[in-house]
Amino acid sequence: MLLAWVRVLSIVTVALYLVPTGAHLFELAGKLAMSPAEYMATQRIYDGWALFGIVLFVAILLALIHAILRRHERRVFALSLVAFVCLVGTLGVFSVFTYPMNVASNNWTTMPEPFEMARRQWEYSHAASALLTFLALVALTTAVATDARQRTWLDASAGQCTIAAPGRSSRCPNNWCSTSAASTSQPSR
């Protein structure tokens, strides 16, 4: 049950964090074409967006928990770890490139000097975050979709373990079943 919740919530939080980073990516060309005065006026639309940082920290934590829970499934673990690293990379990009421009501009209430350098650094760092967040979403979704354990379940009514992919080697928790699709043994506890 914990694994199911971690799967769903990890994908949801990464997808939710992709919303603001994706918005920054898609508005990049238009914002770079604005005059400094137009740009400064437009920056006010981001008031309150800092709360998405909470979503990022939750996504990082859930990706790590998913990797730990699936550490015995090599491919799932590796993909979950890639998602985790991409999300930590997003936080790193923000800390090193985006946040200093927020400080230099007093959260874009005063025009930083040199303006064009600050604007490009801020915009391109958000674009990099969007790409890293997208890669994290792809890696995490692929990890969940290919998880061998996801295709194995205990048939509670018959007390049998069923494997959706016959002939596929699978690790069943607590030896609930054999790796054969024709298994009829009772689960051992």
N, C-alpha and C positions, 0 to 999 in steps of 0.2 A: 504494500500500500504506500509506504514511504517513497519507494522508487517511482511509482506512478505519479505521485504528486510532484516529485522533483523533476521528472521528465516534462510534465505539462508546464509547471511554473517557470522552469528554466527557459523553455522556448518562448513562453509568453513575455517574460521580462526582457529577453534579448530583442524580440520583435518590437516590444514597446519602446525600447531604447533606440531602435532603428528609426522610429518616427522622427524625432528631432534631428538626428544626425543625417538622415536621408533628406530632410527638408533643407538643411544647410547645403548638402551636395547639389541638389537640384536648383537652388537659387544662386549658386556660385557665379555663373556667368552674368546674370542680371545685376547682381550686387557689385561686381567688379566694374561694371560699366557706369555705375552711378557717380555723380559728382560727390565730392566730400560732404557737402551740406545735405544732400539727399541720403547719403549713406548713414550719416550720424542720426538723422531723423528716423530712418528705418530701423536702426539698431534698438530702438526703444521697444520694438515688438517682442524682444526676448526677455523682458522683465518677467521673472518668475520661472524661467526655464531651468534655473539652477536646481530645481526640485527633481529634475530628471537624473541628477547625480545619485539620488537615492535608488532609483531604478537600476542604474549601472552597478552600484555596490551589491544590490540583491542579485543581479544577474551573474556577477563575478562569483559570489558565494555559491549560488545554485549550480553553476557550471563546475566549480570545484567539487561540490558534494556529489554531483553526478559522476564525475571522474573517479572519485574515491569509491563510490558504491559499485561501479562497474570496472574496477581495477583488474579483475580477473578475466575480463573479455578484452583482449589486446586491442582489437580494432575500435571497439566502442570507447575504451579508455583513451586511446590515442586521439580520436576525434573530439572527445570531451575536453581533453587537455588542450588541443588546438583552439577550441572555443574559449577556454579559460585564458590562454595566453593572448589571444586576440583582444579579449575584453580588458585584460590588464594593460595591453598595449594602447588601447583607447584611453584608458586613464592616464597612462604615461604621456601620450600625445597632448592631452588636455593640460597636464601639469607642467610640461616643458614648453609648449608652444602657445596654447590658447590662454591659459590663466595669466601669464605675464602680460599679455595684451589687454586683458580685462583690467588688470591693475594699472597699467600705463595709461589707460583711457578712463579710469574710474568707472568701470562697467559701461563704457561708451557714452558717458555724459560729458566728457571733454575730449577734444580732438587730440590724439597722441601725435608726437613728433618722432620720426618722420611718418606722416600719415599713411602714405602708400605702402611702405614696408609693414607697418602694423596691420593694416587692412589685409594685405596678402597673407601674412603669417596667420592671422585669425581665421580667414576663410579657408586656406589650404589645410590648416590643422583640423578644421571641422570636416573637410572632405576626406582626409586620411582616416578620421574617426569613423566616418560613415562606411568606408570600405572595410575597415577592420571589424566593425559591428556586423556588416553583411556577411563577411567570412565566418564570423563566430556563429551567426544564425544558421548558415549552411552546414557548418561542421556539427553543430549540436543537433540539428534536425536529422542529418545523415546518421549520426550516432544512435539516435533514438529509433530511427526507421530500420536500421540494420542490426539492431540488438537481437542476438539469437535468443536471449532469455524472453524477449517480448513475444516470440512465437511459441513459447512453451507455457502451458498453463495446466493447472490441476482441475480436472473435471470433478467438481464437488459431488455431483449426483451419483456418479459411478465410482468415485474414489480412485480414478485412474488418471494418469498423466497422458496428455495428448500432445503430439508434436506436429505442428502444421507443415513442416518440411520433412517428409519421410527420408530416411537415410542420412540426414544431417546430424553431425555430432553436436550435442548440446550439453551444457552443464545445468542439471536440475538441482535446485537447492535441497539440501538434506537428503539426497538420493531419492527424491520422490518418484523418479521413474528411470527407466533405462533409456538409451538413445534410440531405441527402435520405436517406430510409429505403431507397431503392433503390440506394444507392451500392455499387459493386463494385470501386472502385479500391483498390490496394494501399496500405498505410500508408507515408507518406514519413517518413524519419528524418533 
